[in-house]
Amino acid sequence: MSFYDLMSMSLGNLWRRKLRTILTVLGVLIGTTSIVAMLSLAFGMKQQMMEQYESMGSVTQINVSPGGGMDSDSSGSQTDTSTMLTESNMEMFQGMEHVKSVSPQLTFDGTMKSGRYSGYANMIGVDQSMLDSQELDKGEVPKAGNSGTLQVLGGNQLLTGFGYVQGDEYVDYYSTGELPPIDLMTQIHQLQVYNDAAESETVDQTASTDASTEDSSGDGDSDSAGDDAAAQPAEDNSMLNFRIKITGIMAGGLEEYNNYSQSLLVNLDDLKSYLTKNFGKGKIPGQPKPNGKPLNEWVYTTIVVEVDQADNVEDVMKSIQDMGFFANSNKELIDSAQKSLQIVELVLGGIGMVAFLVAAIGIANTMMMSTYERTKEIGVMKVLGCDMRDIQKLFLAEAGFIGLIGGIVGLLLSCGVSSLINHFSAGMEGIGGNISLIPWWLALAAVAFSTLMGMVAGYFPARRAMKLSPLAAIHTE
């Protein structure tokens, strides 16, 4: 029997029993739709999670922070530079295996003011390449070489942090739902940053004054006037003012959070020049002074280590941690979340498989009934010399066609259901993309699996048809 004859006879036999075939195909259709729709939800959740983590930083990046347990002197200043994020330690990271690049960051937390409004903002000095890679909602990326007023890039959620005190209440975006009437790009702003360098100088001054006063008094009494002079610095320099000009706002809605949503990004070299010019050596906030003396190199807040492949992130991160530094990456969070999503996929897939199992039982029942109804026809085919394997192939082809047709129609229905889910969930809060996703390989796998399940379900009825006695089959009424 040729392949064409096998296919035409199989379709003809199915068409002769239209109602039974349609009902069996309907079972396969429901099973296919169930499992594809369930898995599409799991895949959509996974894609949204990946996009969220990628917006917070690459999965191949490691964020390195200063290590703990460092020695300090009497004023509280750190004296051990081995676990500080110095330029020399940065070069050490660069020489590690699997490390592509190392990018330092210098961060200052402060408060911006505009009229009666004030808001938190952290200014981060980054490489110019990071500034150039940002997508903008408006304005332009600040260019390197501005050592006067700092030109910065504002985060997409920067304005949500502004508010004012009215009576006993704090009025802001989260309490009113409205952004403050501030145009960030039309004026020069001041960012007030707490000056920890001034505090350490006051501690040193107080300690030295107390010691000299005690030495000058033979009976241990101290000069109260000297104490008062030491406790109150001649000038209040606990706050530093940075002059900044916002040249652009990052792209993204008010609900789209990333690592820099409420930050001000500035060129790192410009920031260092500004700090040196305006505050002078030894008075730059955030720069430690071991033994009371400033270092001859910059100490950074964070160092971002870019690894060549995501598979190597864990090994590189462990090596950095063994050196005494703190290190973390988004890959840790992604791996943990993916394990949870795998459980969700198994549960949703299991629910769909129940419907598929019921469909497979329906196919087996249909094909078994077909062998009983066509017993005499099978006997005639054997008497006329039809090969036993051709009879088996005929029944397997009929079962396979039921699975194939049900799989294709079920896949089309799944695509429709997926589109409806995405349409109605598009306006929901916290959903930034498609919540249901059907990858091409899932579509192919669903059709192939339904066809295979049909043939498996039809195997035993086909074996029975092949083993029927020709004479007994002919005499069957």
Backbone torsions as a table, in degrees:
resi	resn	phi	psi	omega
1	MET	NA	125.7	-178.8
2	SER	-73.8	165.2	-179.5
3	PHE	-63.5	-40.3	179.2
4	TYR	-61.7	-45.9	179.2
5	ASP	-62.1	-39.6	-179.7
6	LEU	-62.1	-44.9	-179.1
7	MET	-67.1	-44.2	-177.7
8	SER	-66.2	-40.7	178.3
9	MET	-65.8	-39.2	-179.9
10	SER	-63.1	-47.9	179.5
11	LEU	-65.5	-37.2	178.1
12	GLY	-63.8	-42.7	178.3
13	ASN	-63.7	-39.7	178.2
14	LEU	-66.3	-38.6	-178.3
15	TRP	-68.8	-28.6	179.0
16	ARG	-67.1	-25.5	179.2
17	ARG	-118.2	63.7	-170.7
18	LYS	-59.6	-48.9	-174.9
19	LEU	-62.3	-45.6	179.5
20	ARG	-63.7	-40.9	179.8
21	THR	-63.9	-43.4	-178.6
22	ILE	-63.7	-42.5	179.9
23	LEU	-64.7	-38.9	178.7
24	THR	-68.6	-41.7	176.9
25	VAL	-61.5	-36.7	178.9
26	LEU	-61.1	-38.4	176.8
27	GLY	-63.4	-43.3	177.7
28	VAL	-64.9	-39.3	179.4
29	LEU	-59.1	-45.9	180.0
30	ILE	-64.7	-41.4	178.9
31	GLY	-63.2	-44.6	179.4
32	THR	-64.2	-45.4	-179.8
33	THR	-60.8	-40.7	-178.1
34	SER	-63.4	-50.3	-174.7
35	ILE	-71.0	-37.1	179.2
36	VAL	-69.3	-43.8	-179.5
37	ALA	-63.9	-41.2	179.6
38	MET	-64.1	-47.1	-179.1
39	LEU	-68.4	-31.5	179.3
40	SER	-63.9	-34.8	176.3
41	LEU	-65.7	-42.0	179.3
42	ALA	-64.8	-42.6	179.7
43	PHE	-67.7	-36.6	177.0
44	GLY	-64.7	-40.0	176.8
45	MET	-63.0	-41.0	-180.0
46	LYS	-65.4	-42.2	-179.7
47	GLN	-64.5	-42.1	178.4
48	GLN	-62.0	-39.5	179.1
49	MET	-64.2	-44.3	-179.6
50	MET	-63.1	-42.2	179.3
51	GLU	-64.1	-37.2	178.8
52	GLN	-65.3	-44.9	-179.9
53	TYR	-70.2	-35.7	178.5
54	GLU	-66.7	-32.1	177.0
55	SER	-68.7	-24.3	178.8
56	MET	-86.3	-8.7	-179.2
57	GLY	145.6	154.3	-177.4
58	SER	-67.4	150.4	178.5
59	VAL	-74.1	-9.9	178.0
60	THR	-100.2	10.1	-179.6
61	GLN	-102.1	142.5	175.0
62	ILE	-119.5	126.6	177.4
63	ASN	-94.7	118.0	-176.5
64	VAL	-105.0	130.6	178.1
65	SER	-118.1	162.1	180.0
66	PRO	-59.9	148.4	179.1
67	GLY	-77.1	166.4	179.9
68	GLY	-103.3	178.3	176.1
69	GLY	70.8	30.2	-178.0
70	MET	-86.9	150.3	178.4
71	ASP	-68.8	155.0	176.8
72	SER	-143.0	158.5	178.4
73	ASP	-92.5	-170.7	-174.6
74	SER	-64.8	-24.5	-179.4
75	SER	-89.1	-1.8	179.6
76	GLY	93.6	-3.1	-179.5
77	SER	-74.1	140.6	179.7
78	GLN	-71.6	139.6	-179.7
79	THR	-113.7	-17.6	-179.0
80	ASP	-95.6	114.7	-176.8
81	THR	-93.3	-0.7	-174.5
82	SER	-66.1	-28.4	-179.9
83	THR	-115.0	19.0	169.1
84	MET	-86.2	156.8	179.6
85	LEU	-88.2	67.6	-180.0
86	THR	-84.5	169.1	179.0
87	GLU	-65.2	-33.7	179.0
88	SER	-69.2	-40.1	176.1
89	ASN	-67.2	-31.6	176.8
90	MET	-63.0	-39.8	176.6
91	GLU	-65.5	-31.8	177.3
92	MET	-65.3	-41.5	177.0
93	PHE	-62.7	-39.7	-178.2
94	GLN	-61.5	-29.9	-178.0
95	GLY	-84.7	-0.3	-178.7
96	MET	-75.7	152.4	179.0
97	GLU	-67.2	140.8	178.4
98	HIS	75.3	3.1	179.1
99	VAL	-91.0	122.7	-179.8
100	LYS	-85.3	-46.2	-177.2
101	SER	-153.6	160.8	179.3
102	VAL	-132.0	124.8	-177.3
103	SER	-123.7	118.9	178.2
104	PRO	-82.1	154.8	175.5
105	GLN	-136.4	140.8	180.0
106	LEU	-121.0	119.1	-171.4
107	THR	-116.6	139.5	174.5
108	PHE	-131.7	124.0	175.8
109	ASP	-90.2	132.4	-177.6
110	GLY	-154.4	-170.7	-178.4
111	THR	-128.6	129.3	175.2
112	MET	-99.8	146.2	179.4
113	LYS	-128.2	140.8	175.1
114	SER	-146.9	101.6	-176.0
115	GLY	65.3	-129.8	179.0
116	ARG	-83.8	-6.4	-178.7
117	TYR	-90.2	145.7	172.3
118	SER	-144.0	152.0	-178.0
119	GLY	-155.6	153.3	179.1
120	TYR	-75.6	144.6	173.4
121	ALA	-156.2	141.6	173.2
122	ASN	-113.2	129.7	-179.4
123	MET	-95.1	128.2	-175.8
124	ILE	-123.2	121.6	173.4
125	GLY	-82.6	122.7	-175.9
126	VAL	-132.7	169.4	175.5
127	ASP	-64.7	151.7	178.6
128	GLN	-62.2	-29.9	179.4
129	SER	-62.6	-35.6	177.4
130	MET	-69.2	-38.7	176.8
131	LEU	-62.2	-43.7	-177.9
132	ASP	-67.2	-24.4	-177.4
133	SER	-83.3	-7.6	-177.3
134	GLN	-78.1	136.1	173.1
135	GLU	-82.9	139.0	-173.5
136	LEU	-111.3	145.6	171.4
137	ASP	-86.4	-38.3	175.7
138	LYS	-159.5	165.1	-179.4
139	GLY	82.4	-156.2	-177.9
140	GLU	-143.6	161.8	179.0
141	VAL	-74.7	132.7	177.2
142	PRO	-64.3	140.5	-179.6
143	LYS	-95.8	154.9	180.0
144	ALA	-71.3	154.2	174.9
145	GLY	103.4	14.3	178.5
146	ASN	-102.9	97.7	-176.8
147	SER	-96.5	-4.6	178.5
148	GLY	-86.1	-111.2	173.3
149	THR	-69.2	131.1	-176.8
150	LEU	-71.9	125.2	175.7
151	GLN	-93.5	126.0	-172.0
152	VAL	-130.3	164.1	176.4
153	LEU	-110.2	125.0	-176.0
154	GLY	-91.1	145.2	177.9
155	GLY	-72.7	158.7	-176.2
156	ASN	-70.4	-17.4	179.2
157	GLN	-110.0	16.1	-173.6
158	LEU	-59.8	-42.4	-176.5
159	LEU	-69.3	-22.1	-179.0
160	THR	-67.5	-16.5	-179.7
161	GLY	-89.1	-2.8	-178.4
162	PHE	-89.6	141.9	177.3
163	GLY	-165.2	-176.2	178.7
164	TYR	-149.4	159.9	-179.1
165	VAL	-92.6	126.8	177.1
166	GLN	-127.7	103.7	-175.0
167	GLY	68.1	-121.8	178.0
168	ASP	-100.1	7.6	-176.5
169	GLU	-114.3	151.6	174.6
170	TYR	-106.4	116.6	-175.1
171	VAL	-97.0	121.0	178.1
172	ASP	-149.8	-172.0	-176.8
173	TYR	-61.7	-38.1	-175.0
174	TYR	-74.9	-17.9	178.1
175	SER	-96.9	-24.8	-177.6
176	THR	-111.5	-23.3	-176.0
177	GLY	80.0	6.4	-179.0
178	GLU	-124.6	139.1	177.8
179	LEU	-74.9	148.5	178.0
180	PRO	-67.3	149.3	-178.9
181	PRO	-76.9	69.5	-178.1
182	ILE	-123.6	127.0	173.3
183	ASP	-98.0	103.4	-172.8
184	LEU	-65.8	-21.9	-170.3
185	MET	-100.1	5.3	-174.4
186	THR	-103.0	-4.5	-176.0
187	GLN	-146.3	166.8	174.2
188	ILE	-82.7	131.9	-179.2
189	HIS	-110.3	161.7	173.5
190	GLN	-115.4	130.9	175.1
191	LEU	-108.9	113.7	-179.6
192	GLN	-88.5	125.0	-177.9
193	VAL	-122.9	135.0	177.8
194	TYR	-66.0	134.2	-175.2
195	ASN	-98.0	93.5	178.4
196	ASP	-70.2	-22.2	177.4
197	ALA	-65.3	-36.7	178.4
198	ALA	-66.5	-37.5	179.5
199	GLU	-64.6	-43.2	-178.6
200	SER	-66.8	-33.6	176.7
201	GLU	-66.2	-39.1	179.3
202	THR	-65.1	-40.1	177.8
203	VAL	-62.4	-44.9	179.3
204	ASP	-62.8	-42.4	-178.2
205	GLN	-65.3	-41.5	-179.6
206	THR	-64.3	-43.0	-178.7
207	ALA	-63.7	-43.7	-178.0
208	SER	-69.1	-37.2	-180.0
209	THR	-67.0	-41.7	178.3
210	ASP	-61.6	-40.4	-178.7
211	ALA	-66.3	-42.6	-178.9
212	SER	-68.4	-36.1	179.1
213	THR	-65.5	-41.1	-179.6
214	GLU	-66.1	-38.1	179.8
215	ASP	-66.9	-35.6	-175.8
216	SER	-76.7	-15.3	180.0
217	SER	-105.2	117.3	-175.5
218	GLY	-70.3	-29.6	-176.0
219	ASP	-97.7	8.0	177.0
220	GLY	90.4	-4.5	177.0
221	ASP	-75.7	147.5	-178.7
222	SER	-110.9	155.7	177.7
223	ASP	-81.6	113.1	-176.1
224	SER	-65.0	-33.8	178.4
225	ALA	-64.8	-38.3	178.0
226	GLY	-65.9	-39.0	178.5
227	ASP	-62.7	-43.0	-178.5
228	ASP	-63.6	-38.7	-179.9
229	ALA	-66.6	-35.8	-179.2
230	ALA	-73.4	-35.8	-175.7
231	ALA	-72.9	-29.0	-178.9
232	GLN	-108.2	110.1	177.5
233	PRO	-65.8	150.7	-176.7
234	ALA	-62.1	-28.8	-176.3
235	GLU	-138.2	134.0	179.8
236	ASP	-81.7	100.6	180.0
237	ASN	-119.3	35.3	-179.1
238	SER	-74.5	-15.7	178.4
239	MET	-120.6	141.1	177.2
240	LEU	-116.1	142.2	-179.1
241	ASN	-109.2	123.5	174.2
242	PHE	-102.1	128.6	174.9
243	ARG	-88.0	120.9	-176.0
244	ILE	-129.8	150.6	175.5
245	LYS	-128.1	117.9	-179.4
246	ILE	-83.1	116.0	-176.9
247	THR	-95.4	-16.0	-178.1
248	GLY	-164.7	158.9	178.5
249	ILE	-117.0	133.6	-179.3
250	MET	-66.3	150.6	178.4
251	ALA	-70.6	152.8	178.3
252	GLY	130.2	145.0	177.8
253	GLY	-76.8	176.0	-178.1
254	LEU	-68.3	-18.8	179.8
255	GLU	-100.4	-1.3	-177.5
256	GLU	-93.7	98.8	-175.7
257	TYR	-92.8	141.3	168.5
258	ASN	-145.3	-177.5	-175.0
259	ASN	-60.6	-22.8	-173.7
260	TYR	-118.5	20.4	-176.3
261	SER	-62.4	-34.5	-178.5
262	GLN	-117.0	32.7	-176.5
263	SER	-115.4	167.7	172.2
264	LEU	-118.8	116.1	-179.5
265	LEU	-96.5	132.1	-178.8
266	VAL	-135.6	152.5	176.9
267	ASN	-62.3	128.9	-173.6
268	LEU	-62.5	-43.1	-179.1
269	ASP	-64.6	-39.1	177.1
270	ASP	-64.8	-38.7	179.8
271	LEU	-64.8	-43.5	179.3
272	LYS	-64.9	-38.8	177.5
273	SER	-64.3	-40.9	179.5
274	TYR	-64.1	-43.2	-180.0
275	LEU	-64.3	-44.9	-178.6
276	THR	-65.1	-40.9	-176.3
277	LYS	-70.8	-39.7	-171.6
278	ASN	-93.9	-25.5	-175.3
279	PHE	-115.4	-23.4	177.1
280	GLY	81.1	159.9	-178.5
281	LYS	-63.7	132.9	177.8
282	GLY	90.1	-7.3	-179.6
283	LYS	-120.1	12.9	-179.6
284	ILE	-81.5	125.0	-179.1
285	PRO	-63.0	142.0	178.8
286	GLY	86.7	-9.4	179.6
287	GLN	-94.7	113.2	-177.2
288	PRO	-67.1	156.5	178.4
289	LYS	-129.1	83.1	177.6
290	PRO	-58.7	132.0	-179.5
291	ASN	59.8	23.9	177.0
292	GLY	81.4	4.3	-178.3
293	LYS	-119.2	137.3	179.0
294	PRO	-69.2	151.0	177.6
295	LEU	-75.3	161.0	177.7
296	ASN	-88.4	7.2	178.8
297	GLU	-140.0	159.7	-178.8
298	TRP	-74.5	144.6	173.1
299	VAL	-113.6	121.7	-173.0
300	TYR	-95.8	159.6	179.1
301	THR	-77.7	-42.7	-178.2
302	THR	-143.1	147.6	172.2
303	ILE	-124.7	125.8	-180.0
304	VAL	-97.6	117.5	-179.2
305	VAL	-102.2	121.1	178.8
306	GLU	-95.5	122.4	-178.2
307	VAL	-99.7	150.8	-174.7
308	ASP	-66.2	-38.2	-179.7
309	GLN	-138.3	150.6	-179.4
310	ALA	-62.4	-30.3	-179.9
311	ASP	-66.5	-21.0	-177.7
312	ASN	-95.7	-2.6	-175.8
313	VAL	-61.8	-44.6	-175.9
314	GLU	-63.2	-41.7	-179.5
315	ASP	-66.9	-44.0	179.9
316	VAL	-65.5	-40.6	-180.0
317	MET	-63.6	-40.2	178.6
318	LYS	-64.4	-39.5	178.6
319	SER	-63.1	-40.0	179.0
320	ILE	-66.9	-41.0	178.8
321	GLN	-65.8	-34.9	177.6
322	ASP	-65.0	-24.0	177.5
323	MET	-77.4	-8.9	179.1
324	GLY	106.1	2.7	179.7
325	PHE	-94.3	158.3	170.3
326	PHE	-87.8	137.8	-179.0
327	ALA	-146.3	140.6	175.8
328	ASN	-149.6	162.1	179.6
329	SER	-148.4	161.3	177.2
330	ASN	-68.3	-20.6	-178.0
331	LYS	-62.8	-34.5	177.4
332	GLU	-61.1	-45.4	-179.9
333	LEU	-66.8	-40.2	-178.8
334	ILE	-65.3	-44.0	179.6
335	ASP	-60.6	-41.5	179.5
336	SER	-66.2	-42.8	-179.5
337	ALA	-68.5	-36.2	-179.9
338	GLN	-66.2	-34.2	176.7
339	LYS	-63.6	-38.9	177.5
340	SER	-67.3	-40.1	-179.5
341	LEU	-69.3	-29.5	176.8
342	GLN	-62.6	-36.8	176.3
343	ILE	-65.2	-41.2	178.0
344	VAL	-62.4	-42.3	178.9
345	GLU	-61.2	-42.5	-180.0
346	LEU	-64.0	-41.6	-179.7
347	VAL	-65.6	-48.8	-179.5
348	LEU	-65.1	-41.4	177.6
349	GLY	-64.4	-36.3	178.7
350	GLY	-64.5	-38.7	177.4
351	ILE	-62.9	-42.8	177.9
352	GLY	-66.1	-34.8	-179.2
353	MET	-67.1	-29.1	177.0
354	VAL	-61.1	-45.9	177.9
355	ALA	-64.1	-37.4	178.9
356	PHE	-66.5	-37.9	179.0
357	LEU	-64.3	-40.7	176.9
358	VAL	-62.4	-39.8	178.2
359	ALA	-64.2	-39.8	179.3
360	ALA	-64.0	-38.2	177.0
361	ILE	-64.6	-37.6	177.4
362	GLY	-63.4	-40.7	178.2
363	ILE	-64.3	-44.3	179.8
364	ALA	-61.0	-40.7	179.3
365	ASN	-65.1	-42.6	179.9
366	THR	-62.9	-45.0	-177.4
367	MET	-71.0	-34.8	177.5
368	MET	-65.3	-42.7	176.4
369	MET	-62.8	-34.8	179.7
370	SER	-64.9	-38.5	179.3
371	THR	-67.2	-36.7	178.3
372	TYR	-67.7	-39.8	-177.9
373	GLU	-73.4	-26.3	-176.0
374	ARG	-110.1	27.5	-179.1
375	THR	-59.8	-46.3	-179.3
376	LYS	-64.6	-39.9	178.1
377	GLU	-61.7	-39.6	178.7
378	ILE	-65.4	-41.5	178.7
379	GLY	-61.4	-41.3	178.5
380	VAL	-62.5	-42.4	179.6
381	MET	-61.6	-38.5	179.7
382	LYS	-70.8	-40.5	179.6
383	VAL	-63.9	-35.6	179.9
384	LEU	-76.5	0.3	174.7
385	GLY	94.2	15.9	177.8
386	CYS	-67.2	136.2	-178.9
387	ASP	-65.6	140.7	-178.6
388	MET	-58.7	-39.3	-177.9
389	ARG	-69.9	-29.2	176.8
390	ASP	-66.7	-36.5	177.5
391	ILE	-65.0	-42.3	178.0
392	GLN	-63.7	-43.3	179.3
393	LYS	-62.0	-35.4	-179.2
394	LEU	-62.2	-46.8	-179.8
395	PHE	-70.4	-36.6	176.7
396	LEU	-65.0	-38.1	178.9
397	ALA	-65.3	-40.8	177.9
398	GLU	-62.3	-44.8	178.3
399	ALA	-65.1	-38.7	178.7
400	GLY	-65.0	-38.0	178.2
401	PHE	-64.6	-39.0	177.2
402	ILE	-60.4	-45.9	178.4
403	GLY	-64.9	-39.8	-178.9
404	LEU	-65.9	-48.4	-179.2
405	ILE	-64.1	-44.0	177.7
406	GLY	-62.7	-37.4	179.4
407	GLY	-66.9	-43.1	-179.1
408	ILE	-66.4	-48.3	180.0
409	VAL	-65.3	-38.3	177.6
410	GLY	-63.9	-37.3	178.2
411	LEU	-65.4	-43.5	178.2
412	LEU	-61.7	-41.7	178.0
413	LEU	-65.7	-37.1	178.2
414	SER	-62.7	-40.6	178.4
415	CYS	-62.5	-39.4	177.6
416	GLY	-65.6	-43.9	177.9
417	VAL	-62.3	-41.6	179.1
418	SER	-61.8	-41.6	179.0
419	SER	-64.3	-40.4	178.6
420	LEU	-64.5	-41.8	178.9
421	ILE	-61.2	-45.1	-179.8
422	ASN	-66.3	-35.4	-179.1
423	HIS	-66.1	-46.8	-176.0
424	PHE	-79.0	-18.6	179.2
425	SER	-94.9	-3.7	-175.1
426	ALA	-63.1	-34.5	-177.2
427	GLY	-90.3	0.3	-178.0
428	MET	-74.0	144.9	-179.2
429	GLU	-68.7	136.6	177.3
430	GLY	87.4	-2.3	179.2
431	ILE	-108.8	111.2	-175.8
432	GLY	-101.2	-0.5	-179.0
433	GLY	-155.8	-160.2	-179.9
434	ASN	-73.6	128.3	179.2
435	ILE	-86.1	-16.2	177.1
436	SER	-122.3	128.9	-175.1
437	LEU	-136.9	126.2	177.7
438	ILE	-114.3	98.6	177.1
439	PRO	-67.4	158.0	-176.1
440	TRP	-61.5	-35.8	-177.4
441	TRP	-70.6	-29.1	176.0
442	LEU	-68.4	-39.0	178.0
443	ALA	-62.1	-47.0	179.1
444	LEU	-64.9	-41.7	-178.5
445	ALA	-65.1	-35.7	-179.3
446	ALA	-65.4	-44.8	179.7
447	VAL	-66.8	-44.3	-179.8
448	ALA	-64.2	-40.3	-178.4
449	PHE	-67.7	-41.5	179.5
450	SER	-64.9	-37.9	177.5
451	THR	-65.4	-45.1	179.5
452	LEU	-63.8	-42.2	178.7
453	MET	-61.9	-37.3	176.9
454	GLY	-63.1	-43.1	-179.7
455	MET	-69.3	-37.3	177.4
456	VAL	-65.0	-42.5	179.4
457	ALA	-65.7	-30.0	-179.7
458	GLY	-90.2	2.6	-175.2
459	TYR	-67.1	-48.8	-176.6
460	PHE	-68.7	-40.1	172.2
461	PRO	-60.3	-36.2	178.7
462	ALA	-67.7	-37.7	177.1
463	ARG	-64.3	-39.4	178.7
464	ARG	-64.3	-42.9	179.2
465	ALA	-62.8	-37.5	-178.1
466	MET	-69.3	-31.5	-174.2
467	LYS	-93.9	0.7	179.3
468	LEU	-62.9	141.5	176.1
469	SER	-72.4	128.2	-177.9
470	PRO	-58.6	-46.1	-177.5
471	LEU	-66.4	-42.3	179.2
472	ALA	-66.2	-35.7	-179.2
473	ALA	-68.7	-36.3	-179.0
474	ILE	-67.2	-38.6	-177.3
475	HIS	-80.7	-1.4	179.4
476	THR	-75.0	131.4	178.5
477	GLU	-95.0	NA	NA
